[in-house]
Amino acid sequence: MNLNIPDTRQQVLAERLARGQQIVASDVAGEFGVSLDTIRRDILALEADGHAQRVRGGAVPIARPAPPLHMRLAKGGGINPGLTALAVAQIADASTLLLDGGTTTLSLISQLPPRDGRLIMTPSPWIAIACQECDIPVFVLGGKLSTSGGITTGEFAREKISAVAADVAVLGACGLDCEFGLSSDDDAEARMKQAMQAAAARTIVVTDHEKLGRRARHHTLSLAQIDLLVTDASPAQVAPLAQAGLQFALARPGSGAS
């Protein structure tokens, strides 16, 4: 492989980005034996082609918008049971929960241990129905239903959230990056997540390893606004986030919590 050819270098970098790897320009320049300016030009080309998002010192993968929630639910599968179990353990015996939409958050409902007086508040009709099926009291935060994440959005829904108080907010992620923080595919959903974080004493983000190091379209929360990340990523994947001060709990990929 001739790494002196721009197309070859950019193909290698694009493949790494597609696997969720972040590109550190100085490291790649040394690895490929080319100048830092050469790698910077490669990153500019990758960004122009929609493969990368430039950041200081390199590039991060672009988070492609996920299919609408109803399509993801119809497809089924894909949720690491270890991630679900670990997230439930972190919720502990919180009596009032604000739960975001999404397939990962939905997987928590059936695993929540019984607790007298527990109330779940949610903008997701799917979460609400799952709560009823499990005989868990639920309060639905109404509003216009967003297609992508399957949650209610808009000023009416945010006003409802501003009038409640929760022990824990559990949020999903479209992307989570050291500099950009938590990000969302949809601006209206990003605003709902912001309102949920503001209404809760503690905020937990639960997401799989594929979302780390990626940036979705809309900034949602800074790392300082997140109390805990629960993920099935590797220690190496969460290391940059940990260095930035984010607390985390890791589940083994495809297995039980650790």
N, C-alpha and C positions, 0 to 999 in steps of 0.2 A: 504493500500500500504506500503510494507516494504522497506524503503529507505536505509536499511542496505545492500540490495542486489545490487551489482554493475550493473547488467543488468537492474534492475528497475530504478535506478538513471539515467543511461545513456539513457534509453528510454524517460524519462521525459525531460531530457536536449535536446535530439534530436528533440522532438516534439516542444519545445520552439524555437530552432534554425530554424526549418522548418517554423515557423510562423514569422520569421524575428527578433526574440528577441536576443539581445546580452547577453552572459553569463558573469557575474561578479563573479569570483571564490569565493571571500570572502563573498559576499552576499549569494550565494548558499550554501556554507559550513554552515553558520549560520542557514539558512532556513531548511536544511536537517539534521542538528545536527551531521555533520561529520567533519573530519579534513580538512584543506585546502589542504594537500597533497593528500587526497582521491579524492577531486574534480579535482585536477591537473591530477591525473591518469585517471579519467573519461574523461577529455578533451583530453588527449593523445589517449585514445581508440576511442573517437568520431572522432578525426582527422584521425586516421588510417583507419577508416571505411568511410571516405569521407563526414562526416556530419558537420565538423567544421573546422575553421581556427583559430589556436592559436594566441592570441595577448597578450600583456602585461596585466596581471591581469585577464585573462579569455579567451573567445573565441567569434568569430562572425560567422554568417551564411556564407556559401559558396554560391556565386551567380552562379546558374546553367546557362550555355550558353543558350541564347534565341534561338528559332527556327529562320530560315532564314526570312528576312523581307517579302518576297513574301508570305510565309505561314501565317505570322501574319496578313498581309493585307487581305488575303482570308478569314481568320477566322472572322475578323471584330469586331467592338465594343471594349469596355474596356477602352475608353478614358474618363476621367472625364471632362465634359464640363466646370466645374468651374476652373479646372487647366488650360485648354486652354484659357479661358477668362482672367485669372489673368496673364498668360504669355504674352498675347497680350497687356495687359495694361502696363506691364513693358517695353515692346519694345517701346511703345509710338510712337513718330513720327520720329524715327531713319530713315535716308534716305538710308543707305547702311547696309544690313544685311547679315551675313554669317550664313547659316542655315545647321545644321547637318542633317543626315538622321534619320529614325525611325518613328514609328507611331505617337508618341506624337508631334514631330516637324511637321509632315505632317498635323496634325489637326489644326495647327495655320494658315495655308495659307488662307483658306476660311473665316477666322474671322478677317484678317487684314483690318483695315479701309483704304479707298482710300487715297493715298498721292502722289501728283505730284512729279515726280523725284525719287521715291523710286526704288532701285535696289536690288534684292536678288541674292546673289552668293551662290552656293551650289555644293557639290560633289554628290548630290543625284538626279538621273534621275526622281524619283517619285516626289520629291519636284519641280523640273523644270517643269514637265508636269502640276502639280497642279497650279503653277504660271501662266502658259499660259492659263489654263482654267479660271483663275480669272483675266486675262489681266494685270498681274504684270510683268514688265520687269525682265528678269532673265539671269544670266551669269553662264554657267555650267563649273565646274572645272573638266576637263577630267582626265582619267587614267583608271587603271584596276578596274573593278567593284567587290567589296567584296560581298560575298553571305550573310553573317550574317546580316550586317547593311545596305546593299544596297547603299553603297557610294563608290565613286572612291577612290583608294588608290595608294600608290607607289610614287617614287621619282618625276615623271612627275607631278602628282597632287599636291604634296607638293610645288614644284617649282612655280606652278600657284598661290597657296595661298600666297606664300612669296612675290609675285609681286602685291598684292592688299592690300587695307586698308578698314576696315569696322568700322562702329560705334558700332555695337553690334554683337557678336557671340552667337548663341543659340545652346547649346549642349545637347544631351541626355546622359543618364547614364545607365551603366550595374550594377554599384555598387557605393556607396558613403559612405565612412567610415572616422572617425575622423583621424586616424593615416595613413591610406593608401591613402586617398583622393578619387578623381574620378578614376574609373577603367573601363576597357573595356574587352570584351570577346576576341577581336582580336587585335594583336599587330599592324598590319598595320593601323587599324582604330584608335587605340590609338595615333599613330603618326600624323594622319590627324587632330584629335581633338587638339593636341598640336600645330600644325601649325595654325589652325583656331583661337585658343586663342591668339597666338602671333600676328596675323594680325588684331585683333580687339581692340578697345579702351575699351570695356566693355564685359565681358563674363558672360552669364546667363546660368545656368544649370536648365533644366526643366525635372522633373521626378516624378513618382508617389511614394507613401509611401513604396512600396514593395522593392525598390532599396536601401533604407537607412539602414545603419548598415551592408551592405553586401560588399564583396570584390570579384570582378571579377578577371580574371587571370592577367591582365596587368595594372600596375599603369599608369595613364594618366596625371592627374594634381593634384597638392597639393591644399589644401583648400585656401591658400593664393593667388592662381592664379584664383580663382573664385570670381567674384564680387557679385553674387546673386544666391541663390537657390530658385527656385519656385517649390513648391510641395504641395500635398494634405495630407501630413503626419500630425500627431497630434503634439501639442506643446511638449509633452513628447518625441516623437521620434526625434525631431530636437534639443532638449535641449543639448545633447552632442556636436553637431556640432556648436551650438550657443556659447557654452562655449569655443570652440576652435577658435572662432572669425569669423565664417561664417555668413554673413547676409542672411536673408531668408524672403520669403513672402509665406503665407499659404492660400490655398484654402480649403474650407470645402469638405470633402469626398463626391463625388457624387452630389455636388451642386454648386452654384455660388461662385465667389471669395469673400474673406473676407480680 
